[in-house]
Amino acid sequence: MASPKSRPRDGYPGRALSLILAIAVALVAIMFATGYKTPHLGIDLAGGSSVTLEAKPPQGKPANSVNSTSMNQAVAILNARVNGLGVSDATVQTEGSNTIVVTIPKGQKNSAQVLNEIGNTALLYFRPVIAEAYSGALPTPAPSASSSASSKATPTPSSSSKVQAQPGGSATPTATASKAQGDALSQALTAASSTPKASTTPKASTTPKAAGTPTPVATASAPVNTATQGLSGTVPAALSTQFNSVDCSKAADRQDYQTSTTGDAVACAQQKDPTTGLWVKYALGPVAVAGTDVSGAAANINTTSGGWEIDLTFNSKGTSQFAKTTSTLVSATAPTNQFAILLDGLVQSSPEVNQAITGGQAQITGSFSEQEAQSLADTLNYGALPLKFVPQDVTTVSPQLGTDQLQAGLVSGAIGLALVILYSLIYYRGLGLVAIAGLAMSAVLTYSIMSLLGGTIHFALNLPAVCGAIVAIGITADSFVVYFERIRDEVRKGSSLRPAVQRAWPRARRTILVSDFVSFLAAAVLYFFTVGSVQGFAFTLGLTTLLDVVVIFLFTKPLITLLARRAFFADGHPMSGLDPKRLGGRPLIRGGRRRPAETKEV
C-alpha cells in the first residue's frame, strides 16, 4: 500500500503567496470601487478651513463657568469629534481665555459639516409632550369647491418617524411609535382647503384648548401669522405667555428655552416638516431621560424602510427611566402619548409611544440624511460640550508647503528608494530582486490602506506622516537584510540552499520580530502621548511596521523558499547572490553537498 504523500520539509509557500496576493488585489479593488483612490492630504500639504469659536456660558449658568477647566474639557471633546480616531489631522487649540480655533484639512468628507455643527453642545433630553401647535404663518391652500372635510385640523401622526426597540433586545416585542420629525401636521392644508368660508376676516384662536380639542385653522384667502394654530393639548398656565410668544418660523426664536431639567419648557422643532412645510412648537414636561444616560449611539440604515436611523443603548439608569416613561405614555392620548427628543433645545423628533420599551435599546428614525444621522451619533458618543460656542469667523487656510514642496519631498523619497534598490542589486544580485518585489508589495498595501483610511476615517497624510512612510522603507529593507545574511551564513558553513533557507528562518524571524516590536512600541508611545502632526508620523510608522511583519512572513519567506528550489539559486550561480566562492564558503561537490572542512595539523 502506497504511503500518503508527506508534507514537504519547507512547507507550502505557494499558499502564503496566494493569500497576500489576494489581500493586495482585494484592497486595490475596494479602493477603486469606493472611489477612495488617493490619500487625503493634511493641512500643511493641501490647506484647509479654520473656524473661530467664542465660548459663552450655558443658559442659566454664571459667567465664571467659562474658565480654564471648562475650556480644556471642551478642547478634548472637540478633538474627539473632529478627529474621530485621532488621525484626521484636524487641530483644536485655545486662543486667549474664551476662544477656540478649529482647523480642518481640505478635502475631508465631513469638513463642511464639522464647521457648520462644531459648536453644538449635544445636550440630549427626552421630555414628555404636553401640547403642540403650528407656529408662524400658515400658507394659503388652493380653494376646492368639492371638498367637504371637517374645518378642524389636528396634529396627525405620520409614518415617517418612529422609536422602537432594537431587534434582539429584551424590550416588549414590536414596540413602535410613529411621528414625523418635527411632528408632521400632514392634514393641515387639506383641512384648511376644504373648510367652508363663513367670513373673509382671518380668524385664529390663541387660547389653549382642552386636550384633544384642536383650534380651527384660518380660512382667510391671505396668509396669516398667528402665535398658535391647530393647538392640540393643554398648555400649562405658567408656560402660556411664553408658548404664545414664540414664533418658530423666526430663526431668532429657535433657541434653547430649557432653564431646568425638573420644570416644564417650550421648544421648537429642529426643522420644518417636509410634508407640510410648517413649523411646530411644543409645551414639554420635565426631563424623563437625560442624554448622559445614553451609553452608545450609532448611525445605521434601517433594514425595513431603507432610511437612516440612530441606534441608542442606555445604561442601567437610562434603561429604567426609559422603560418607566414609555410605560406611562403608552396609556395616554395624543399628544400626551408622545415624548420629544431634544438636542440643544430643539426637537429632533416627537414620536408617539404605542408600547413600552424595556430592553435598554431603541432606534430613532426619521427624515435623517447619512450626514445628519452620523453627526448626531458622533456628538452623543463624544459627549456634551460644557459651554455654548458661537462661530465668529470661518477662513480658508493656505497650504504651508504647497505643491512644489510636496513634489520636492516625493522626489527625495524616490531618490532614497532608488538608492536602496541599486544597493540591493549590486550587493545581493538575484536576491536583490526579492527585496525589490517585497518593497513593491509593501508599497501597494501601504498606499491602498492609506487611501481607504482617508475615505473612511478621514486619515490625513501630512508631512510628518510622509516622513513615517519614508522611514518604513528602511524598516522593510532591514528585515530583508537580516534574513538574507542569515541564509548566506548557512551557505558559508557548507549547507545547500534549501536547508539553509529553513535553518536561517527561525533566527532571522526572532531578530525581525524584536526589531519591529521596538519600532511599533516607539510609534505607540508617540501616538498616545503626543497631539497634532506628530500623531500622523506615529500612526504611519506603526502601520508600516505591522505591514513589514505581514510582508516578511507572507511574501518574502515563501518567495525565497520557492526560489531555493530553482537551479539558478540552488546551484549558487554567480549572479544569484548565493555563490559560495564569493561568500568565502566551502564549494559544492556533486550531489549538492559541501566539501568537508579542512583540518590543520598541529
N, C-alpha and C positions, 0 to 999 in steps of 0.2 A: 504494500500500500504506500502510495506516494505521500511523503510528509508535506504538511501545509507550508505554503510559501512564507519564509521567515521575513521579519521586518529588517530592512537594510540598517546597517550599523549607523549610517549617517541620517537616518530618518527619511521623511518625505518632504523635502524642501519645496517641491512644487506647490504643495497645499498652502504653505505660508505666503509664497509669492502670489498665488491666485487671490488670497484673501486681501492682501494690501493693495493689489491692483484693482480689485473690485471696490474697495473703500475709496480709492482715489477717483475712479470713474463715477461712483455714486455721488461724491461730493461735487465734482465738476458738473454733473448732470443737474443736481439740485441748484447749484449756483446759477446755471443758465435758465432753468425752469422758473425760478423765483425772480429772476431779473437782478439779483444781487451779484453783479459781475465784477464790481470793483470795490475795494475797501473805502470806507468813509475817511476823509482826511480831517485832522484836528484843526483847532483854531489857528495854530501857528503856521499851518501849511495852506489852509483854504479860507481862513477868516470865519466870520460867523455873526451872530446877533447878540446884543447886550441890552439888558433891561435893568433899570434902577428902581428899587422898591423902597418906599419910605414906610417905616413902621409906625402904626397907630395903636393906642391901647384899645382892646376889645370893648364893645358896648357894656357899660356898667362897671368897667374896671378903672382904677385910678391912673393918672398919668405916669406915675413911677413904675407901672408894670412894664414899661419899655426900659429894660435895664440890660446889663451885660449877660446875665443868666438867660433871660428870655431870648435875647438876640443870638446867643450861641446855640440854644436849643433850636431856634428857627433855622439857622445855618445848617445844622445837622440834618433836619428834616428836609429842607430844600435840596441839599446834596443828595439825599436818598431818592427824592422824587425825580430830579433831572438826570441823575446818573444811572438809575436803575441798578445794575450790577456794579456800578462804580468804575466803568471803563469807557464812558462816552465822551470824556474829556471836557465836559461842562465844568465851569468853575463857579463857585459861590463864595463870596468874601464880603466882609463888612467894610463900610466906609463911614467913619465917624461913629456916633453913638446910636443913630437910629436909621441907618441906610444900609441896604444890602444890594450888591451888584451881582447879577447872574449873567454869565456869558455862555452861549451855546454854539457849537460848531456849525458852520454852513453845511447844508445837505442832510442834516439829521431829519429823519422822517417825521419826528414829533416836535421839531423846534418851534414852529409857529404855535402849536397847541400849548406847549410849555410856556412860551412867552405870554400867551393870552390868559392862561389859567394859573400862573405860578403863584399868584397872591391869594388863592383860595385857602381859607383856614381849615376846610374839611371837617367842620363841626357837624356831625350827623346825629339827628334825633328822630325818634318815632313818636308822633303825637296823635291822639285820637281826634277825629274831626267832629266839631260841634255844629258848624254851619258853613255854607259855601254859597257863593253868588258870582254872577258875571261882574266884571269890573271894566269901566271905561265905556267907550262908545259902542253901541250895537249897530252894525251895518244894516241898511235898509234892504229887505229882501224884495225880490221881484213880485209884483202883485199876482194873485192867482184867483180867478173867478170861480173855479170849480172846486176849490178846496173847502172843506168844512170841518177841519180839525178843531180841537179844543183851543181856547185862547190862552191857556196857561202852559208855560214851558218850565219843566223841572230838570235839574241836573240828572242826566241819564247815563248809566254805566255804559262803557264801550268795551269791546272785546280785545282792544289792542294792548292792554296792560293788566298784569296780574301779579300777585305774590303767591307762591306756592311752596310746599315742602320740596326739598331736593330729592330726586329719585335715590332710593337706597337708605334714606334717613328713617328715623323711628317716629316720624310725625304721623298723625292720623292720616290714613290713606286719602289721596287725591284732594288734599286741602288746597282750595283755589279761591282766588278773588279776582275781580276784574274792574279796572278803571283806567281810562286813558291818561297818559302823562299830562299833568296839569289839570286832571279831571275833565275830560271832554264833555261838553254840553251839546251833544250832537243833534238834539231835536229843536234847538232854539230857533234857527232860521225857518225851519219847516212850520213850526207852530205859529211864528210871527206872520209868515206869509199867508196862513190860512185863517187868520183871525178877522171876523167881520169888523169893519171900521164903524165905530159909533161916534167918533169925533175926529177932527183934524188937528186937535191940540195934543202935543206929545204928553203921554201920561206914563209915569213910572213911580212905583212906591219905594221909599227908602226906609219904611218902618218894618222892623223884623217881624216875621210871621211865625206862627206856631210850627213845630216840626211837621214836615210833610205837606205844608200848605204854601205852595210857591206863589210868588207875586206875578201878576200878569205882566207880560213884556209890553214895551211901547208899540203902538200901532200907527205911529205917525209916518208920513211919507218922507221925512227927512231924518238923518241920523240923530240919535240922542246921546247925551253924555251925562249919565246919572251915576250916583255913587254906588247904588245897589240895584241889580237887575236879576230876575229869576232866582230870588233868595230861597234857599232850602235849609231848614233848620232854624233854631232859635239862638240868636246872638246874645251872650250874657250881657247884662246891663253895664258891667264895668268895661266891656270892650266895645259897646255900641258906638260911641263917639269916634273912636279910632278906626273901627271897622268901616264906618260910613265915609270917613275922610280919605281913606287910602284908595288911590286910583292906580291899579296895577298896570294900566296901559302906559303910564308915565315911567320912564326909566328911573327917575329920582325916587319914586315911591317903591320900587322893587328893591327893598333892603331888608336887613335882618332886624325884626322888631322884637326879638326874644330878649327879655331882660331877666328872666328867671326860668329855671327848669321845673319849678314847682307851681308856677302860675300859668294862666291862660295866655294865649298870644294870637296875634294876627299875622298872616303870611300870604305872600303872592306866589303864584305858580312860576316855575323857572322859565317857562316859555309859553307862547300861545298854543292853544290846542290846534293840532294840524288839521282836524276835521272841520271845525267851525271858524277858526281864526280869531277866537275870543280869548280874553284874559280871564282868569278865575282867581278869586281871593278866598281865604279861609279864616274861620274862627276855630282855634285849636285848643285842646285841653292840655294839662301838664304833660311833661315828657314821660312816656311809658318805658321806653328803652333808649339808652344813650349809645352813640356810636362807639364809645370806648369799650362797650361790651361785645363788639364785633371782633372776633379773633382772626378772621381771614376773609378776604374778598377777591374774587377772580372774575374776569370778563370772559364769557364763553358764548357760543352760538346755541340757541335753543333748538333742540333737535325736532321739536314739533312745529314751531312757527317759522324757524329759519332766521329769526331776528336775534339781536344781541341782548344778553342778559347779564346781570351781576349776581353771582352766587355768593351768598353770605353764610358764614359759620359763626355762631355765637359761643361765647364762653359759658360757664355754668350759670353765672348770674344772669346773663342775657337770655339764655335758654329759658330759665324760669320766668323772667319778666315777659318775654315774648309769648310764651305759652299762656300766661295769665291774661295778657292783653287780648290776644286773638280769641281766647275762650269767652271773654266778656263781650267783645264786639260782635261775635257771631250771632248772638241773640237779639241784637239791636236792629232798628230800621234805618233806612237811608235818611240823612247822610251819616248818622251816628254809628253806623256799622263799618265806617271807613277809618283808616289811620293814614296820616300824611307822613311821608318820608322827606325830611328837610335836610338839605345840605347848605350850610352857611345861610340859614334863614329862608331859603327858597324851596318850595315844594317840588320835589323831583317827580313824584307820583303819589296818588291818593287812592289806593286800591280798596275795594270792599273785601270784607272777610266773610267767607262762606263756611269755613270750617277751621277749627283750632289747629295751630301748628305747634307741636310739642317736641319735635326732634332736634331743635337747635340749629336747623339749617333752613334756608329759604332762598327763593330766587326773586329778584326784582326784574321784571321785563317791561318793556315799553317801546317807544319810538327812539331807541338809542342807536346812534351810529357806532361803528367799531371804535373810533377815537373817543367818543363820549363815554362808552362803557369802560374802556381801558383806563381813561383818565380818572373816572370815579373809583374804580377798583384800586388804582395806584394810590390815590390820595387817602383812601380808607386804610390801606395796608401800611402806609408810611407814617400815619398819624396826623393829628391836627396841629396846625401852627398855633403857637401860644399868643400870637399877635395878629392884628389886621395889617395887611400890606397894600399900599396904594402905588401902582406903577406911576413913576414920574417921568421916565424918559426911555425910549427904545431906539437904539442906534445900531448901525452896521459896523462891524469890526473888520478892518482890512487885514489881509494876511501879513503876518510879521516877517515871514521869509520870502513869500512869493514863489512864482513858478520857476524863476531862474535858480533860486537857491535850492528848491526841491530837486530840480534836474541835476544840479551840481552834486547833491548828496547821493542821488541814484547812480550817477556816473562814478563817484568814488566807490560806492558799494560794488558796482560792476567790475571796476578795476581790481578791487580786492579779491573778488570771486575768480576773475581770470587768472590772477597770480596763484591762487590756491590750485586751480585746475592745472596750470602749467607745471607747477612744482610736483603735483601728483603724477603727471605723465612722465616727467623726467626721472623722478626718484623711484616710483613704483611701476612704471611702464604699464603692462597689462592690467595689473591691479588698480592702477590709476583710473581705468575706465569704470571699475566698480565704484570707486569713490565718486566719480562724476555722476554715475547713474543714481547713487544714493543721495547726492546733493539735489539732483533734479527731482527725485521723488519727494524729498523734504520740502522743496520749494513749492511743488504742486499742492501738497497738503496744507502748508502754511498759508499760501495765497487764498485757496478756496475757503479755508476755515475763517480767515480774517474777513473775507468778503461777506460770508454768511453771517458772521457775528456783527458786522457793520449794519446789515439789513434787519437783524432780529433784535439784538440788544443794544444797538447803536454804538458799538465799539468804534472809536475814532483813532485813526493812525496818526499820531503826532510825531514830531522829530525824535523825541526820546524813544518812542516805540519803534521807529525805523532803525535807530541805533541798536535796540534789542534784537531786531531781526538780523542785522549785520553781525552782531556778536554770535548769533546762533550758527552762522557759517563756520566759525572757529570751533564751536562745541561739536557740531556734526563731524567736521574733519578730524577732530581729536579722537573721536570714537573709532573712526576708520584706522587711524594711525596705531591706536592701541591694539586692535585686532590683527592688523597686518603684521606688526612687529612680533606679536606672539607666534603667528604662523611661521614667519621667517626664522625665529629662534628654533622652532621644532625642525625646520628644514636643515638648519645648520648642524643640528645634532645627528643628522643622518636619517631622519624619518621621511618616508614617502609622503606625498601631499595629502591624500585623503585622511590617513590617520593624524597627520599634523593639524589639519583643519579642525578635527574633532577634539584633539588634546588641547589645542590652543584656546578653544572657545570658553571652557569654564573659568580659566584665569582671566581672560580678556573681559568676559561678561562681568565678573566681580569688580574689576577696575572701572569699567564703564559705568556700572550702576552707582558705585560710590561717587565718582566724579559728577554724574548727572544729579545725584541726590544733593550734593553740596550746592550746585548751581540752582536747583529748584528751591532749596531751603533759603538761599540768599534772595531769590525772587519773591518768595512768600513773605519774608520779613519786610522787604521793601514795599510790597503791595499793601500790607496791613498796617504799617507804621508810617506811611507817607501819604500825601494827597497830591492831587493835580497831575501834572505831566509825568512825574516820576512813577506814578502808578501805571501809566501806559508802558513805560520801559519794563517795569516788573512783570506786568501781565504778558507782554510779548516774550520776554525771557523765559518765564515759566512755561508758556505754551510751547515754544520751540524746543525746550528741554524735554518735555514729555514726548513730543514728536520724534526727537532724536532716539529715545528708547524704542518707540514703535518701529522706526526705520531700521535700526540696527538689528532688532530681533526678527522682524517680519520680512525684511528686504535684503540687507547686507549679508547676514549669516546664511540664509537659504541660497542666495545667488552665488556666494563663494563655494558652498557645498556642491552646487551643480557644476560650476566651472572646474572644480577639482577632479571631476570625472572625465574631463576633456584632456586629450593627449597634450595639447598646447601648454597647459598649466601643469599637468601631472608629470610630464617628462622634463620639466624645468627648462623650457625654451628660453633663450637669452632675452627675448622681448616680453616674457611673461611677468618679470619681476621676481621670479622664484628660482632663478638659475643658481644651483649650489656653488658653482665656481665663483660667481660674482659675490655670493653671500659668505664665501670662506668656509663652506661646509664640506663634508665628505662627498665625493662624486657618486653617482648612481652606478650600480652594476646591473647585469642582466636580471630581469625579474622585478625591477623597481626597488631593490634593496640598496642600502648604502654599504660601502666598504667598511669593515670594522676599523676602529681607531687604532693607529699605530702606537706601539709601546716602546719606550726608550729604555735601553739597558742602563743600569746604574753601575 
